[in-house]
């Protein structure tokens, strides 16, 4: 084996590193990405900071097969409010969450942070939610912990 065959120089930091420090890249001559994993991660983070709307669009497409225009259309169809509690304040990261059926992937609507957590903590289970409704609706016997 040739000396340096297992090494590669990062085109950004110019450091020679083991090839294992470079991600696989199908179309590259040596089948490795030109930036080391550390420099690639920094470049990705910088791009995301500089292009927040494009990153948001990429995330919607990746996670929900949805475009920004489709998100905006759903948002407008809900009157800019949570599909469950009707608040216009999304909380969390400042945008409504895309709620979807985890089995089919079908989008149900946009939820505020609290309602998204609520549905998630109930494991999207109608049975659990029905039991919770019965619990909240039932008359609670008077006792040490109740009025």
Secondary structure, 3 states (H helix, E strand, C coil): CCCCCCEEECCCCCCEEEHHHEEECCCCCCCEEEEEHHHHHHHHHHHHHHCHHHHHHHHHHHHHCCCHHHHHHHHHHCCCCCCCCCCCCCCCCCCCEEEECCCCCCEEEEECHHHHHHHHHCCCCHHHHHHHHHHHHCCCCCECCEC
